[in-house]
Amino acid sequence: MEFNLNNNNNVVSPLNEDDEKFETQVFDSQSSQDEIRRSKKQEKLERKERENTLLLAGAIKNVTPNKRYKIPSTKLLPNPDQGRVLSSEQILEKMSLLKNDINSILETFKINAWVEEGNFNYGPTVLSFNVSVGVGVKVSRILKLADNFKLRLKATTIRIQAPIPGKPYVGIEIPNPNPETVFFKPIFDTSMSKRNPESKFHSIDVPLGKDIYGNVKDFSLTKSPHLLVAGTTGSGKSVLINVILTSILMNYKPEELRLLLIDPKMVEFVPYSNLPHLITPVIHDPKKSKVALDKLVEKMEQRFKEMAEYGVRNIESWNELRKSEGLPIVPYVVVIIDELADLMIVSGKEVEISIARITQKARAAGIHMIVATQRPSTDVITGLIKSNIPTRIAFAVSSSIDSRTILDGSGAEALLGRGDMLVSLQGMAPFRAQSPYVSDMEINLITRNIKQQQSPEFDPDFDVLEEIDVSESLGLDDPLLQEAIQIIRESGKASTSYLQRRLRIGYNKAADIIDALEDAGYVGPPNGSKPREVY
């Protein structure tokens, strides 16, 4: 029997049933509260453990959020000087005269086709005319008049679309004799005014410029999900890369999006050095670039493992779930290679394979790639790279062959340069547009503002970018080794120089592959002057 101490008379008395029930309820209540506290503590520990796992197991290192960080706005940038702009009346008069000249040529050659009044567009750098075609007229007849149009219209170049995709017209485009510069600040402001601020967590949108109709065109890197940019020196390729980079910096905090910049020319990405968005300092060495891409492939695979544990299929769903658990979001990653040709010369096949692996599946993991080159040849833009990057932008190139390499069609050879481009988005016919101009001063104003607010936190996994000895790292499932096996079996040849040529790799690497193939039993040992046996 339990007893209770009576404080009034210091007499110990037996506990009645009500007292026992009360004691039990108090004990149960206390136990329940302790259990809740333990449960919350355990949940917090598990969440912390998951976060530590994310940081240590191979995902991109999170940047420590800076609550005082403010995304720079266009208020930092000066208003552009538009210069002399033609009035609406002057534009209409000029376009009507040119329209009459086109109709006169068509009538002279007895072609039943015409440009109706008002069926033309005055763009910043290009004037376009929509030609209506009569029944039974072959549009090829209009194409053959290109030189006549150039002569009559006093045009330095001409582009004829026969027909305009999705429209019942043939398009004639000539340079604007009074071109207008498309400036970055108003284009960016217009682009941002059309977006919901929260949409940036679902789509990386950047402004591309103005089309020939004067409309501001945006581009979603998330939907694309990668981009190939090519054009000759001075065509505007590097300016567009700067527009994309500046737009990203003016829309994302460092913890929301990380950058991996590869600049073999060592001059293009100088203003972006030491930005807090960078995963690692800007990479200039082609060999280190190849290693960095390999590491990014590992990070991509780690992200897929993490997403599988969460039961989600893409980064957007993953981040929604993480937000609900009070965890920081997983940042987007944008990789920009400024000159692919320099990487292909040093480590062609290895770089090609890494780019292919990233572009094939990285979109779901929030990793996107922009590849630029001024050498749009088939040994740089290979079939494997092209097939995995369906979204492409062509600036002015020297020949229709180069245009076909980029766009699978001609047209880029007739572009004007200085930002005039053909944009081929996935699943759409190419359209012509003018890229905005962002000056070095504007770039420096934005990057300086960001650097003053936050220092970089580089991912330690990218600290060492030295190549590992291939003979030690190659496994039988390595794509490069598998391709080498296929080559020697198809050709019956197995030599270092042969693999070096076929795989477009260095001599030492080819020799290591031959050694690995010998160790694995695919080829025989050296046999003097005779070729190795292939098993």
C-alpha positions as CSV (number, residue, x, y, z in Angstrom):
1,M,0.0,0.0,0.0
2,E,1.2,3.5,-0.9
3,F,1.1,6.4,1.6
4,N,0.6,10.1,1.5
5,L,2.2,12.6,3.9
6,N,-0.4,15.0,5.4
7,N,1.4,18.4,5.7
8,N,-1.1,19.7,8.3
9,N,-0.5,17.2,11.0
10,N,2.5,15.3,9.7
11,V,0.5,12.1,9.6
12,V,1.1,9.5,7.0
13,S,-2.2,8.3,5.5
14,P,-3.0,5.7,2.8
15,L,-3.5,6.9,-0.8
16,N,-7.1,6.6,-2.0
17,E,-8.0,5.5,-5.6
18,D,-8.5,9.1,-6.8
19,D,-5.0,10.0,-5.6
20,E,-3.6,7.0,-7.4
21,K,-5.4,7.9,-10.7
22,F,-4.2,11.5,-10.5
23,E,-0.6,10.4,-9.9
24,T,-0.9,8.0,-12.9
25,Q,-2.3,10.8,-15.2
26,V,0.5,13.2,-14.2
27,F,3.1,10.5,-14.9
28,D,1.5,9.6,-18.2
29,S,1.4,13.3,-19.2
30,Q,5.0,13.8,-18.3
31,S,6.0,10.7,-20.2
32,S,4.1,11.9,-23.2
33,Q,5.8,15.3,-23.2
34,D,9.2,13.7,-22.8
35,E,8.4,11.4,-25.8
36,I,7.4,14.4,-27.9
37,R,10.6,16.2,-27.0
38,R,12.7,13.1,-27.8
39,S,10.8,12.7,-31.1
40,K,11.4,16.3,-32.1
41,K,15.0,16.1,-31.1
42,Q,15.4,12.9,-33.1
43,E,13.7,14.4,-36.1
44,K,16.0,17.4,-35.9
45,L,19.1,15.2,-35.7
46,E,17.8,13.1,-38.7
47,R,17.2,16.3,-40.7
48,K,20.7,17.5,-39.9
49,E,22.2,14.1,-40.8
50,R,20.4,14.2,-44.1
51,E,21.8,17.7,-44.7
52,N,25.3,16.7,-43.8
53,T,25.0,13.7,-46.1
54,L,24.0,16.0,-48.9
55,L,27.1,18.2,-48.3
56,L,29.6,15.4,-47.8
57,A,28.4,12.6,-50.2
58,G,29.0,14.5,-53.4
59,A,26.4,17.1,-54.1
60,I,27.4,20.7,-54.8
61,K,28.5,22.4,-51.6
62,N,25.8,24.8,-50.4
63,V,26.7,28.5,-50.0
64,T,26.0,29.9,-46.5
65,P,23.0,32.2,-47.0
66,N,23.7,35.9,-46.4
67,K,20.5,37.5,-45.1
68,R,21.7,40.9,-46.1
69,Y,22.5,40.0,-49.7
70,K,20.5,41.9,-52.2
71,I,20.3,40.9,-55.9
72,P,21.6,43.8,-57.9
73,S,18.9,45.6,-60.0
74,T,19.1,47.6,-63.2
75,K,19.0,50.8,-61.1
76,L,22.8,50.3,-60.9
77,L,23.0,50.7,-64.6
78,P,22.9,54.0,-66.5
79,N,20.1,54.7,-69.0
80,P,21.3,53.9,-72.5
81,D,21.5,56.7,-75.1
82,Q,19.2,55.6,-77.9
83,G,20.6,58.2,-80.3
84,R,18.5,59.4,-83.3
85,V,15.4,57.3,-83.8
86,L,13.1,57.5,-86.8
87,S,9.5,58.6,-86.3
88,S,6.6,56.3,-87.1
89,E,5.8,58.4,-90.2
90,Q,9.4,58.2,-91.5
91,I,9.5,54.4,-90.9
92,L,6.2,53.9,-92.8
93,E,7.4,56.1,-95.7
94,K,10.7,54.2,-96.0
95,M,9.1,50.8,-95.8
96,S,6.4,51.7,-98.4
97,L,9.1,52.7,-100.9
98,L,11.0,49.4,-100.4
99,K,7.7,47.5,-100.7
100,N,7.0,49.2,-104.1
101,D,10.5,48.2,-105.3
102,I,9.9,44.5,-104.4
103,N,6.5,44.5,-106.2
104,S,8.1,46.2,-109.2
105,I,10.7,43.4,-109.5
106,L,8.1,40.7,-109.1
107,E,6.0,42.3,-111.8
108,T,9.0,42.7,-114.1
109,F,9.7,39.0,-114.0
110,K,6.0,38.2,-114.4
111,I,5.6,36.4,-111.0
112,N,2.2,36.5,-109.5
113,A,3.3,37.6,-106.0
114,W,3.2,40.9,-104.1
115,V,3.7,42.6,-100.8
116,E,0.5,44.2,-99.5
117,E,0.5,47.6,-97.8
118,G,1.5,47.3,-94.1
119,N,2.6,43.6,-94.5
120,F,6.2,44.4,-93.4
121,N,8.1,44.8,-90.2
122,Y,10.7,47.4,-89.1
123,G,13.2,45.6,-86.8
124,P,16.2,47.1,-85.0
125,T,18.7,45.7,-87.5
126,V,16.5,43.9,-90.1
127,L,13.7,45.0,-92.4
128,S,11.3,42.1,-93.4
129,F,8.6,41.9,-96.0
130,N,5.9,39.2,-96.3
131,V,5.3,38.3,-99.9
132,S,1.9,36.9,-100.8
133,V,2.1,34.2,-103.5
134,G,-0.6,33.5,-106.1
135,V,-2.0,30.0,-106.8
136,G,0.3,27.9,-108.9
137,V,3.4,30.0,-108.5
138,K,6.6,28.1,-107.6
139,V,8.3,29.8,-104.6
140,S,11.6,28.7,-106.1
141,R,11.2,31.4,-108.8
142,I,11.3,34.1,-106.0
143,L,14.4,32.5,-104.5
144,K,16.2,32.9,-107.9
145,L,15.7,36.7,-107.8
146,A,17.9,37.2,-104.7
147,D,20.5,39.1,-106.6
148,N,17.9,41.3,-108.4
149,F,16.4,42.2,-105.0
150,K,19.8,43.1,-103.6
151,L,20.6,45.3,-106.5
152,R,17.2,47.2,-106.5
153,L,17.0,47.5,-102.7
154,K,20.7,48.5,-102.4
155,A,21.1,45.8,-99.8
156,T,24.5,44.4,-98.8
157,T,23.0,41.0,-98.1
158,I,19.6,39.4,-98.4
159,R,17.8,36.4,-96.8
160,I,14.8,34.8,-98.4
161,Q,12.6,32.3,-96.5
162,A,10.5,30.3,-99.0
163,P,8.1,29.9,-97.2
164,I,8.1,31.5,-93.7
165,P,7.5,28.5,-91.4
166,G,3.9,28.4,-90.3
167,K,2.8,31.4,-92.4
168,P,1.4,31.6,-96.0
169,Y,4.2,34.0,-97.1
170,V,7.6,34.1,-98.6
171,G,9.9,36.3,-96.4
172,I,12.4,38.8,-97.7
173,E,14.9,40.2,-95.1
174,I,17.4,43.0,-95.7
175,P,19.7,45.0,-93.4
176,N,18.2,48.1,-91.8
177,P,20.2,51.0,-93.2
178,N,19.6,52.9,-89.9
179,P,20.2,50.1,-87.4
180,E,19.3,50.6,-83.7
181,T,21.3,49.2,-80.9
182,V,19.3,46.8,-78.6
183,F,20.5,47.7,-75.1
184,F,20.6,45.2,-72.2
185,K,18.9,47.3,-69.5
186,P,15.5,47.9,-71.2
187,I,15.4,44.4,-72.6
188,F,16.1,42.9,-69.1
189,D,13.4,45.1,-67.4
190,T,10.8,44.1,-70.0
191,S,11.7,40.5,-69.6
192,M,11.5,40.6,-65.8
193,S,8.1,42.5,-65.9
194,K,6.5,39.4,-67.6
195,R,7.6,36.9,-64.9
196,N,6.4,35.8,-61.5
197,P,9.3,36.3,-59.0
198,E,8.8,32.7,-57.8
199,S,9.1,31.3,-61.3
200,K,12.9,31.4,-61.1
201,F,12.8,28.3,-58.9
202,H,11.1,26.4,-61.8
203,S,12.8,27.9,-64.8
204,I,16.0,29.7,-65.6
205,D,14.8,32.4,-67.9
206,V,17.1,34.9,-69.7
207,P,16.3,37.5,-72.4
208,L,17.7,36.8,-75.8
209,G,16.9,40.1,-77.5
210,K,14.4,41.4,-80.1
211,D,13.1,39.4,-83.0
212,I,12.5,41.0,-86.4
213,Y,9.0,42.1,-85.4
214,G,10.4,44.1,-82.4
215,N,9.2,41.6,-79.7
216,V,11.4,40.8,-76.7
217,K,12.3,37.1,-76.8
218,D,13.1,35.1,-73.7
219,F,14.8,31.8,-73.5
220,S,14.3,29.1,-70.8
221,L,17.5,27.2,-70.1
222,T,15.6,24.8,-67.9
223,K,13.2,23.7,-70.8
224,S,15.9,23.7,-73.5
225,P,17.7,22.2,-71.4
226,H,21.2,23.0,-72.8
227,L,22.5,25.5,-75.4
228,L,25.0,25.5,-78.2
229,V,26.2,28.9,-79.4
230,A,28.5,29.3,-82.5
231,G,29.7,32.1,-84.7
232,T,32.8,33.7,-86.1
233,T,34.9,36.3,-84.3
234,G,33.0,39.6,-83.9
235,S,29.6,38.0,-84.6
236,G,28.3,38.7,-81.1
237,K,28.7,35.2,-79.6
238,S,30.6,36.4,-76.5
239,V,28.3,39.4,-76.0
240,L,25.3,37.0,-75.8
241,I,27.2,34.8,-73.2
242,N,27.7,38.0,-71.2
243,V,24.0,38.8,-71.5
244,I,23.1,35.3,-70.2
245,L,25.6,35.5,-67.3
246,T,24.6,39.0,-66.3
247,S,20.9,38.1,-66.4
248,I,21.5,35.1,-64.1
249,L,23.5,37.2,-61.6
250,M,20.6,39.7,-61.5
251,N,18.0,37.0,-60.8
252,Y,19.7,34.5,-58.5
253,K,21.4,34.5,-55.1
254,P,24.6,32.4,-54.7
255,E,22.7,29.7,-52.7
256,E,20.1,29.5,-55.5
257,L,22.4,29.0,-58.5
258,R,26.0,28.0,-58.9
259,L,28.3,28.6,-61.9
260,L,31.1,26.5,-63.4
261,L,32.9,28.7,-65.9
262,I,35.5,27.3,-68.4
263,D,37.5,29.9,-70.3
264,P,40.5,28.5,-72.2
265,K,41.1,31.9,-73.9
266,M,41.7,33.3,-70.4
267,V,40.1,36.7,-71.2
268,E,36.3,36.3,-71.6
269,F,35.3,35.6,-67.9
270,V,37.8,37.9,-66.1
271,P,35.0,40.1,-64.7
272,Y,33.3,37.0,-63.1
273,S,36.3,35.8,-61.1
274,N,35.8,35.4,-57.4
275,L,32.0,35.7,-57.6
276,P,30.2,33.9,-54.7
277,H,28.2,32.0,-57.3
278,L,31.3,30.1,-58.5
279,I,31.8,26.4,-57.6
280,T,35.5,26.8,-58.3
281,P,37.7,29.6,-59.7
282,V,37.3,30.2,-63.4
283,I,39.1,27.3,-65.2
284,H,41.6,28.1,-68.0
285,D,43.5,24.9,-68.4
286,P,41.9,22.5,-70.9
287,K,43.1,19.4,-69.0
288,K,41.7,20.7,-65.7
289,S,38.5,21.5,-67.6
290,K,38.1,17.9,-68.5
291,V,38.6,16.8,-64.9
292,A,36.1,19.4,-63.7
293,L,33.5,18.0,-66.1
294,D,34.2,14.5,-64.9
295,K,33.7,15.7,-61.3
296,L,30.4,17.4,-62.3
297,V,29.2,14.0,-63.7
298,E,29.9,12.5,-60.3
299,K,27.9,15.3,-58.7
300,M,25.1,14.7,-61.1
301,E,25.0,11.0,-60.2
302,Q,25.0,11.8,-56.5
303,R,22.1,14.2,-57.0
304,F,20.1,11.4,-58.7
305,K,20.8,9.1,-55.7
306,E,19.6,11.8,-53.3
307,M,16.5,12.3,-55.3
308,A,15.8,8.6,-55.3
309,E,16.0,8.6,-51.5
310,Y,13.4,11.5,-51.4
311,G,11.2,9.7,-54.0
312,V,11.3,12.6,-56.5
313,R,12.1,12.8,-60.2
314,N,13.4,16.3,-60.7
315,I,15.0,19.2,-58.8
316,E,11.9,21.3,-58.7
317,S,9.9,18.6,-56.7
318,W,13.0,17.9,-54.6
319,N,13.3,21.5,-53.6
320,E,9.6,21.8,-52.8
321,L,10.0,18.8,-50.4
322,R,13.1,20.2,-48.9
323,K,11.4,23.6,-48.2
324,S,8.6,21.8,-46.5
325,E,11.2,20.1,-44.2
326,G,12.9,23.4,-43.4
327,L,16.0,22.5,-45.4
328,P,17.9,24.8,-47.8
329,I,17.1,24.3,-51.5
330,V,19.5,22.5,-53.8
331,P,21.0,25.1,-56.2
332,Y,20.8,25.0,-60.0
333,V,24.2,24.6,-61.7
334,V,25.0,26.3,-65.0
335,V,28.2,25.3,-66.8
336,I,29.5,27.6,-69.5
337,I,32.3,26.6,-71.8
338,D,33.4,29.7,-73.8
339,E,35.6,27.9,-76.4
340,L,34.9,24.3,-77.0
341,A,37.5,24.0,-79.8
342,D,40.4,24.5,-77.3
343,L,39.1,21.6,-75.2
344,M,38.6,19.3,-78.1
345,I,42.2,19.8,-79.3
346,V,43.6,18.7,-76.0
347,S,41.1,16.1,-74.8
348,G,38.7,15.6,-77.6
349,K,37.1,12.2,-76.9
350,E,37.1,12.5,-73.1
351,V,35.5,16.0,-73.2
352,E,32.9,14.8,-75.8
353,I,31.9,11.9,-73.6
354,S,31.6,14.1,-70.4
355,I,29.5,16.7,-72.3
356,A,27.3,13.9,-73.7
357,R,26.7,12.4,-70.2
358,I,25.8,15.8,-68.8
359,T,23.6,16.8,-71.6
360,Q,21.8,13.4,-71.8
361,K,20.4,13.4,-68.3
362,A,21.5,16.3,-66.1
363,R,18.4,18.5,-66.7
364,A,16.4,16.6,-64.0
365,A,19.2,17.2,-61.5
366,G,19.2,20.9,-62.2
367,I,22.5,21.0,-64.1
368,H,22.5,22.9,-67.4
369,M,25.2,23.5,-70.0
370,I,26.0,26.3,-72.4
371,V,28.7,25.5,-75.0
372,A,30.2,28.2,-77.3
373,T,32.6,28.0,-80.1
374,Q,33.9,30.2,-83.0
375,R,34.9,27.1,-85.0
376,P,31.6,25.4,-86.0
377,S,33.3,22.4,-87.7
378,T,32.3,18.8,-87.4
379,D,35.5,17.9,-85.5
380,V,34.4,20.4,-82.8
381,I,30.6,20.2,-82.9
382,T,30.5,16.4,-83.2
383,G,27.4,14.4,-84.0
384,L,27.3,13.2,-80.4
385,I,27.3,16.7,-79.0
386,K,24.8,18.0,-81.5
387,S,22.3,15.2,-80.8
388,N,22.3,16.0,-77.1
389,I,22.0,19.8,-77.5
390,P,18.9,20.4,-79.7
391,T,18.7,24.1,-78.8
392,R,21.2,26.1,-80.8
393,I,22.0,29.7,-81.7
394,A,24.0,30.6,-84.8
395,F,25.6,34.0,-85.3
396,A,27.3,35.0,-88.6
397,V,29.5,32.2,-90.1
398,S,31.7,32.1,-93.1
399,S,29.8,29.4,-95.1
400,S,26.6,27.5,-95.5
401,I,28.5,24.4,-94.5
402,D,29.2,25.9,-91.1
403,S,25.5,27.0,-90.8
404,R,24.4,23.4,-91.5
405,T,26.8,22.2,-88.8
406,I,25.1,24.3,-86.3
407,L,21.5,24.5,-87.4
408,D,21.1,21.6,-89.8
409,G,20.3,24.2,-92.4
410,S,21.6,27.2,-94.3
411,G,21.0,30.9,-93.4
412,A,23.6,31.8,-90.8
413,E,26.1,32.7,-93.6
414,A,23.8,35.6,-94.6
415,L,23.6,37.1,-91.1
416,L,25.0,40.6,-90.5
417,G,27.2,40.1,-87.5
418,R,27.3,42.3,-84.3
419,G,24.5,40.3,-82.6
420,D,22.4,39.2,-85.6
421,M,21.4,35.6,-84.9
422,L,19.3,32.7,-85.8
423,V,17.7,30.9,-82.8
424,S,16.7,27.3,-83.1
425,L,14.7,26.3,-80.0
426,Q,13.9,22.7,-79.4
427,G,10.9,21.6,-81.6
428,M,10.6,25.1,-83.3
429,A,11.7,26.5,-86.6
430,P,14.7,28.9,-86.4
431,F,13.8,32.6,-86.0
432,R,15.9,35.7,-86.4
433,A,16.7,38.0,-83.6
434,Q,19.1,40.7,-82.4
435,S,21.1,40.1,-79.3
436,P,21.2,42.9,-76.7
437,Y,24.4,44.7,-76.0
438,V,25.8,44.7,-72.5
439,S,28.9,46.8,-72.0
440,D,32.0,46.0,-69.9
441,M,31.1,48.9,-67.6
442,E,27.6,47.4,-67.0
443,I,29.1,44.0,-66.3
444,N,31.7,45.4,-63.9
445,L,29.0,47.5,-62.0
446,I,27.0,44.3,-61.4
447,T,29.9,42.0,-60.5
448,R,31.5,44.6,-58.2
449,N,28.2,45.0,-56.3
450,I,28.0,41.2,-55.8
451,K,31.6,40.8,-54.7
452,Q,31.2,43.6,-52.2
453,Q,28.3,41.7,-50.6
454,Q,29.7,38.2,-50.3
455,S,32.9,36.2,-50.7
456,P,33.1,33.0,-52.7
457,E,32.8,29.6,-51.0
458,F,34.3,27.1,-53.4
459,D,33.4,23.4,-53.4
460,P,36.4,21.5,-51.9
461,D,35.8,18.6,-54.3
462,F,37.0,20.9,-57.1
463,D,40.2,22.0,-55.3
464,V,42.3,19.4,-57.1
465,L,41.7,19.2,-60.8
466,E,44.8,17.2,-61.8
467,E,44.3,14.2,-64.2
468,I,44.4,10.8,-62.6
469,D,46.6,8.2,-64.4
470,V,44.2,6.5,-66.9
471,S,45.8,3.1,-66.4
472,E,44.8,3.2,-62.7
473,S,41.4,4.7,-63.2
474,L,40.0,2.9,-66.2
475,G,37.5,0.2,-65.5
476,L,35.8,-2.2,-67.9
477,D,32.6,-0.1,-67.7
478,D,34.5,3.1,-68.6
479,P,32.9,4.6,-71.8
480,L,36.3,5.4,-73.3
481,L,37.6,1.9,-72.8
482,Q,34.3,0.5,-74.2
483,E,34.7,2.6,-77.3
484,A,38.3,1.4,-77.7
485,I,37.2,-2.2,-77.4
486,Q,34.6,-1.6,-80.1
487,I,37.2,0.1,-82.4
488,I,39.8,-2.7,-82.2
489,R,37.2,-5.4,-82.7
490,E,35.7,-3.7,-85.8
491,S,39.0,-2.9,-87.3
492,G,41.2,-5.8,-86.0
493,K,43.9,-3.2,-85.3
494,A,45.3,-2.4,-81.8
495,S,48.1,0.1,-81.6
496,T,48.7,3.3,-79.6
497,S,48.9,5.6,-82.6
498,Y,45.8,4.0,-84.1
499,L,43.7,4.6,-80.9
500,Q,45.2,8.1,-80.5
501,R,43.9,9.0,-84.0
502,R,40.5,7.3,-83.7
503,L,39.7,8.5,-80.2
504,R,41.4,12.0,-80.6
505,I,43.4,11.7,-77.4
506,G,47.0,12.2,-76.4
507,Y,49.7,9.6,-77.0
508,N,50.3,8.8,-73.3
509,K,46.6,8.3,-72.7
510,A,46.3,6.0,-75.8
511,A,49.3,4.0,-74.5
512,D,47.6,3.6,-71.1
513,I,44.4,2.4,-72.8
514,I,46.4,-0.2,-74.8
515,D,48.0,-1.4,-71.5
516,A,44.6,-1.6,-69.8
517,L,43.2,-3.6,-72.8
518,E,46.2,-6.0,-72.6
519,D,45.6,-6.5,-68.8
520,A,42.0,-7.2,-69.5
521,G,42.8,-9.8,-72.1
522,Y,41.4,-7.9,-75.2
523,V,44.8,-7.6,-77.0
524,G,48.0,-9.5,-76.9
525,P,51.4,-8.3,-75.8
526,P,53.8,-6.4,-78.1
527,N,55.1,-8.6,-80.9
528,G,58.1,-6.7,-82.2
529,S,57.4,-5.1,-85.5
530,K,54.3,-7.1,-86.0
531,P,50.9,-5.8,-84.8
532,R,49.3,-6.9,-81.5
533,E,46.8,-9.7,-81.7
534,V,43.1,-8.8,-81.0
535,Y,41.2,-11.4,-79.1
